[in-house]
């Protein structure tokens, strides 16, 4: 009688999960500060974040101009700039890694 066994570890990689805890702070006439917490990286480091906005003038989400212009994957705060004064905005943050763009924050 012969006996054989084997084992393996399976690591599933994918686009990042949604960032959590999005907060809007320091609201000014044409800019706001946003902070968030890192979501799951799904075993592939987050390379960058994108802040997106939506207004009552459009149903589409658009990438916001930010300071700094490129939000590195290790950051958890940035400022959305060049906003229209007195306009009502919705904000969300999206994480990106080498495997794709993740789900947006709530």
N, CA, C and O of each residue as an XYZ file, in Angstrom:
424
protein
N       0.854     -1.171      0.000
C       0.000      0.000      0.000
C       0.897      1.230      0.000
O       1.872      1.322      0.746
N       0.528      2.178     -0.872
C       1.295      3.419     -0.989
C       0.419      4.569     -0.531
O      -0.799      4.519     -0.701
N       1.008      5.596      0.040
C       0.279      6.766      0.516
C       0.975      8.019      0.009
O       2.204      8.101      0.030
N       0.202      8.990     -0.443
C       0.780     10.239     -0.944
C      -0.115     11.392     -0.512
O      -1.337     11.250     -0.475
N       0.480     12.523     -0.189
C      -0.309     13.714      0.165
C       0.405     14.960     -0.330
O       1.615     14.955     -0.556
N      -0.354     16.006     -0.490
C       0.192     17.289     -0.941
C      -0.639     18.410     -0.348
O      -1.790     18.203      0.038
N      -0.063     19.579     -0.278
C      -0.807     20.754      0.191
C      -0.350     21.972     -0.602
O       0.724     21.984     -1.202
N      -1.187     22.981     -0.586
C      -0.865     24.213     -1.312
C      -1.551     25.390     -0.637
O      -2.583     25.231      0.016
N      -0.980     26.546     -0.797
C      -1.600     27.786     -0.357
C      -2.057     28.539     -1.594
O      -1.298     28.707     -2.548
N      -3.288     28.984     -1.570
C      -3.844     29.727     -2.689
C      -4.061     31.168     -2.249
O      -4.781     31.425     -1.284
N      -3.446     32.098     -2.947
C      -3.609     33.522     -2.665
C      -4.372     34.133     -3.833
O      -3.897     34.131     -4.969
N      -5.553     34.650     -3.544
C      -6.376     35.273     -4.574
C      -6.108     36.771     -4.542
O      -6.283     37.416     -3.508
N      -5.691     37.315     -5.656
C      -5.406     38.746     -5.767
C      -6.492     39.395     -6.609
O      -7.092     38.757     -7.475
N      -6.735     40.667     -6.343
C      -7.746     41.367     -7.113
C      -7.667     42.864     -6.896
O      -6.807     43.336     -6.152
N      -8.557     43.622     -7.539
C      -8.613     45.065     -7.320
C      -8.910     45.367     -5.853
O      -9.483     44.527     -5.158
N      -8.534     46.537     -5.374
C      -8.740     46.864     -3.965
C     -10.210     46.977     -3.587
O     -11.075     47.218     -4.429
N     -10.464     46.797     -2.309
C     -11.801     47.015     -1.772
C     -12.069     48.506     -1.600
O     -11.165     49.319     -1.795
N     -13.294     48.876     -1.238
C     -13.613     50.294     -1.093
C     -12.936     50.925      0.123
O     -12.874     50.301      1.182
N     -12.430     52.148     -0.010
C     -11.934     52.874      1.154
C     -13.095     53.113      2.121
O     -14.249     53.201      1.700
N     -12.795     53.214      3.393
C     -13.850     53.403      4.385
C     -13.732     54.727      5.105
O     -12.738     55.439      4.969
N     -14.750     55.045      5.868
C     -14.719     56.202      6.757
C     -14.461     57.532      6.085
O     -13.774     58.377      6.658
N     -14.986     57.751      4.888
C     -14.746     59.020      4.178
C     -15.325     60.179      4.977
O     -16.496     60.168      5.358
N     -14.488     61.173      5.222
C     -14.925     62.376      5.952
C     -14.534     63.620      5.167
O     -13.463     63.681      4.563
N     -15.415     64.603      5.185
C     -15.165     65.896      4.549
C     -14.905     66.900      5.667
O     -15.692     67.017      6.605
N     -13.796     67.621      5.557
C     -13.419     68.582      6.582
C     -12.907     69.858      5.923
O     -12.658     69.891      4.718
N     -12.753     70.896      6.718
C     -12.149     72.150      6.260
C     -12.765     72.608      4.937
O     -12.073     72.727      3.927
N     -14.062     72.861      4.958
C     -14.793     73.284      3.755
C     -14.524     74.764      3.503
O     -14.755     75.613      4.363
N     -14.030     75.047      2.305
C     -13.760     76.436      1.891
C     -14.548     76.730      0.625
O     -15.255     75.854      0.128
N     -14.444     77.930      0.098
C     -15.240     78.337     -1.064
C     -14.998     77.451     -2.286
O     -15.941     77.104     -2.997
N     -13.746     77.087     -2.530
C     -13.442     76.312     -3.742
C     -12.666     75.028     -3.467
O     -12.124     74.428     -4.396
N     -12.603     74.593     -2.197
C     -11.885     73.363     -1.883
C     -12.412     72.740     -0.597
O     -13.021     73.411      0.237
N     -12.163     71.441     -0.456
C     -12.476     70.715      0.782
C     -11.356     69.711      1.046
O     -10.702     69.235      0.119
N     -11.148     69.402      2.311
C     -10.197     68.358      2.688
C     -10.974     67.064      2.902
O     -12.034     67.065      3.528
N     -10.446     65.967      2.383
C     -11.064     64.661      2.551
C     -10.091     63.732      3.258
O      -8.890     63.755      2.987
N     -10.611     62.915      4.162
C      -9.822     61.867      4.802
C     -10.604     60.563      4.687
O     -11.834     60.570      4.639
N      -9.892     59.458      4.644
C     -10.517     58.143      4.536
C      -9.599     57.130      5.188
O      -8.464     57.441      5.549
N     -10.097     55.925      5.334
C      -9.254     54.840      5.830
C      -9.065     53.831      4.707
O      -9.933     53.650      3.854
N      -7.937     53.197      4.729
C      -7.556     52.247      3.696
C      -8.493     51.043      3.727
O      -8.808     50.514      4.793
N      -8.931     50.623      2.551
C      -9.718     49.400      2.426
C      -8.797     48.209      2.212
O      -7.576     48.346      2.290
N      -9.356     47.072      1.949
C      -8.565     45.869      1.695
C      -7.784     46.028      0.391
O      -8.327     46.493     -0.611
N      -6.513     45.642      0.410
C      -5.720     45.731     -0.825
C      -5.820     44.457     -1.659
O      -5.299     44.403     -2.773
N      -6.484     43.434     -1.127
C      -6.670     42.155     -1.825
C      -5.354     41.582     -2.349
O      -5.270     41.104     -3.481
N      -4.329     41.641     -1.495
C      -3.011     41.036     -1.746
C      -2.262     41.663     -2.921
O      -1.417     41.007     -3.531
N      -2.555     42.905     -3.241
C      -1.808     43.646     -4.253
C      -1.782     45.104     -3.793
O      -2.846     45.710     -3.663
N      -0.620     45.683     -3.545
C      -0.528     47.021     -2.955
C      -1.311     48.080     -3.742
O      -1.327     48.079     -4.973
N      -1.957     48.977     -2.998
C      -2.682     50.093     -3.619
C      -1.655     51.076     -4.163
O      -0.757     51.510     -3.442
N      -1.792     51.427     -5.441
C      -0.825     52.328     -6.067
C      -1.276     53.784     -6.018
O      -0.444     54.687     -5.923
N      -2.594     54.022     -6.081
C      -3.067     55.407     -6.025
C      -4.540     55.451     -5.642
O      -5.256     54.453     -5.716
N      -4.969     56.641     -5.231
C      -6.372     56.921     -4.949
C      -6.848     58.013     -5.903
O      -6.065     58.856     -6.338
N      -8.128     57.987     -6.218
C      -8.751     59.014     -7.040
C      -9.973     59.542     -6.307
O     -10.815     58.765     -5.857
N     -10.074     60.864     -6.186
C     -11.267     61.492     -5.614
C     -12.190     61.836     -6.769
O     -11.765     62.428     -7.761
N     -13.447     61.464     -6.636
C     -14.433     61.746     -7.673
C     -15.558     62.590     -7.096
O     -15.881     62.499     -5.912
N     -16.156     63.424     -7.964
C     -17.255     64.293     -7.552
C     -18.455     64.117     -8.474
O     -18.335     63.704     -9.627
N     -19.619     64.448     -7.915
C     -20.850     64.484     -8.700
C     -21.655     65.678     -8.198
O     -21.705     65.943     -6.997
N     -22.287     66.398     -9.132
C     -23.103     67.560     -8.776
C     -24.520     67.369     -9.303
O     -24.812     66.392     -9.994
N     -25.393     68.312     -8.970
C     -26.766     68.247     -9.471
C     -26.833     68.526    -10.973
O     -27.858     68.281    -11.609
N     -25.732     69.041    -11.539
C     -25.704     69.332    -12.968
C     -25.423     68.108    -13.821
O     -25.632     68.130    -15.034
N     -24.942     67.022    -13.181
C     -24.567     65.831    -13.945
C     -24.773     64.585    -13.100
O     -24.532     64.602    -11.893
N     -25.217     63.510    -13.727
C     -25.367     62.234    -13.031
C     -24.087     61.406    -13.069
O     -24.028     60.331    -12.470
N     -23.063     61.894    -13.765
C     -21.820     61.154    -13.925
C     -20.799     61.558    -12.871
O     -20.698     62.729    -12.506
N     -20.038     60.568    -12.381
C     -18.922     60.840    -11.492
C     -17.733     61.290    -12.330
O     -17.432     60.697    -13.366
N     -17.055     62.352    -11.871
C     -15.886     62.882    -12.579
C     -14.710     62.957    -11.617
O     -14.888     63.214    -10.427
N     -13.505     62.730    -12.136
C     -12.308     62.849    -11.315
C     -12.115     64.305    -10.921
O     -12.176     65.200    -11.763
N     -11.884     64.532     -9.640
C     -11.678     65.888     -9.135
C     -10.214     66.282     -9.277
O      -9.328     65.429     -9.252
N      -9.970     67.563     -9.423
C      -8.607     68.086     -9.368
C      -8.227     68.096     -7.892
O      -9.006     68.540     -7.048
N      -7.022     67.604     -7.580
C      -6.646     67.441     -6.180
C      -5.292     68.066     -5.858
O      -4.484     68.353     -6.742
N      -5.080     68.261     -4.581
C      -3.797     68.694     -4.052
C      -3.429     67.701     -2.956
O      -4.073     67.694     -1.907
N      -2.422     66.868     -3.161
C      -1.503     66.793     -4.292
C      -2.187     66.221     -5.539
O      -3.203     65.534     -5.433
N      -1.626     66.508     -6.720
C      -2.243     66.048     -7.967
C      -2.313     64.528     -8.096
O      -3.264     63.996     -8.668
N      -1.308     63.828     -7.565
C      -1.304     62.365     -7.569
C      -1.362     61.913     -6.111
O      -0.490     62.253     -5.312
N      -2.404     61.138     -5.771
C      -2.593     60.681     -4.403
C      -2.038     59.259     -4.307
O      -2.663     58.299     -4.757
N      -0.862     59.149     -3.716
C      -0.165     57.863     -3.615
C      -0.960     56.871     -2.768
O      -1.796     57.269     -1.957
N      -0.697     55.588     -2.959
C      -1.424     54.528     -2.286
C      -1.245     54.458     -0.784
O      -2.031     53.801     -0.102
N      -0.216     55.129     -0.244
C      -0.001     55.119      1.199
C      -0.653     56.320      1.894
O      -0.535     56.465      3.111
N      -1.334     57.173      1.140
C      -1.964     58.370      1.699
C      -3.402     58.075      2.106
O      -4.042     57.180      1.554
N      -3.900     58.829      3.068
C      -5.285     58.697      3.506
C      -5.948     60.063      3.650
O      -6.910     60.221      4.402
N      -5.423     61.052      2.919
C      -5.990     62.404      2.952
C      -5.532     63.173      1.724
O      -4.434     62.956      1.211
N      -6.385     64.073      1.263
C      -6.047     64.972      0.150
C      -7.086     66.079      0.124
O      -8.074     66.039      0.857
N      -6.854     67.055     -0.717
C      -7.774     68.181     -0.845
C      -8.311     68.215     -2.271
O      -7.541     68.162     -3.229
N      -9.639     68.304     -2.412
C     -10.265     68.542     -3.720
C     -10.270     70.047     -3.933
O     -10.746     70.796     -3.080
N      -9.742     70.493     -5.070
C      -9.580     71.924     -5.329
C     -10.308     72.326     -6.613
O     -10.796     71.476     -7.358
N     -10.370     73.610     -6.852
C     -11.033     74.196     -8.027
C     -12.512     73.809     -8.115
O     -13.034     73.557     -9.201
N     -13.177     73.767     -6.959
C     -14.611     73.497     -6.934
C     -15.376     74.788     -7.210
O     -14.837     75.878     -7.020
N     -16.611     74.678     -7.650
C     -17.452     75.847     -7.927
C     -18.100     76.293     -6.613
O     -18.751     75.487     -5.948
N     -17.934     77.561     -6.230
C     -18.535     78.033     -4.982
C     -20.059     77.859     -4.994
O     -20.702     78.026     -6.031
N     -20.618     77.526     -3.850
C     -22.058     77.378     -3.618
C     -22.691     76.217     -4.387
O     -23.916     76.107     -4.437
N     -21.878     75.357     -4.983
C     -22.381     74.164     -5.676
C     -22.446     73.016     -4.661
O     -21.576     72.884     -3.801
N     -23.471     72.207     -4.775
C     -23.611     71.039     -3.910
C     -22.883     69.859     -4.555
O     -23.145     69.522     -5.710
N     -21.976     69.236     -3.815
C     -21.156     68.134     -4.331
C     -21.380     66.859     -3.532
O     -21.673     66.899     -2.337
N     -21.236     65.727     -4.215
C     -21.080     64.430     -3.570
C     -19.648     63.994     -3.868
O     -19.126     64.244     -4.955
N     -19.022     63.344     -2.894
C     -17.645     62.890     -3.060
C     -17.548     61.393     -2.824
O     -18.323     60.822     -2.056
N     -16.588     60.763     -3.494
C     -16.233     59.383     -3.219
C     -14.757     59.198     -3.552
O     -14.175     59.982     -4.302
N     -14.164     58.158     -2.988
C     -12.754     57.859     -3.215
C     -12.660     56.448     -3.780
O     -13.351     55.538     -3.321
N     -11.796     56.274     -4.782
C     -11.591     54.985     -5.433
C     -10.104     54.638     -5.351
O      -9.245     55.477     -5.623
N      -9.813     53.393     -4.973
C      -8.428     52.915     -4.906
C      -8.096     52.122     -6.168
O      -8.963     51.473     -6.753
N      -6.828     52.183     -6.579
C      -6.357     51.460     -7.760
C      -5.092     50.693     -7.409
O      -4.233     51.195     -6.683
N      -4.980     49.468     -7.929
C      -3.726     48.721     -7.842
C      -3.403     48.168     -9.228
O      -4.091     48.500    -10.194
N      -2.388     47.348     -9.343
C      -1.968     46.842    -10.656
C      -3.012     45.930    -11.285
O      -2.949     45.663    -12.485
N      -3.972     45.447    -10.500
C      -4.989     44.549    -11.025
C      -6.294     45.245    -11.402
O      -7.202     44.609    -11.937
N      -6.394     46.540    -11.127
C      -7.586     47.266    -11.544
C      -8.047     48.325    -10.560
O      -7.381     48.622     -9.568
N      -9.210     48.885    -10.868
C      -9.835     49.925    -10.049
C     -10.848     49.257     -9.139
O     -11.672     48.465     -9.596
N     -10.790     49.574     -7.846
C     -11.678     48.959     -6.871
C     -13.037     49.634     -6.797
O     -13.324     50.578     -7.533
N     -13.863     49.131     -5.896
C     -15.184     49.700     -5.632
C     -15.009     51.046     -4.937
O     -14.063     51.223     -4.169
N     -15.912     52.004     -5.196
C     -15.801     53.314     -4.554
C     -16.224     53.279     -3.084
O     -16.942     52.380     -2.645
N     -15.760     54.282     -2.342
C     -16.188     54.442     -0.952
C     -17.678     54.761     -0.923
O     -18.258     55.169     -1.929
N     -18.281     54.572      0.230
C     -19.708     54.896      0.390
C     -19.860     56.390      0.614
O     -20.977     56.880      0.773
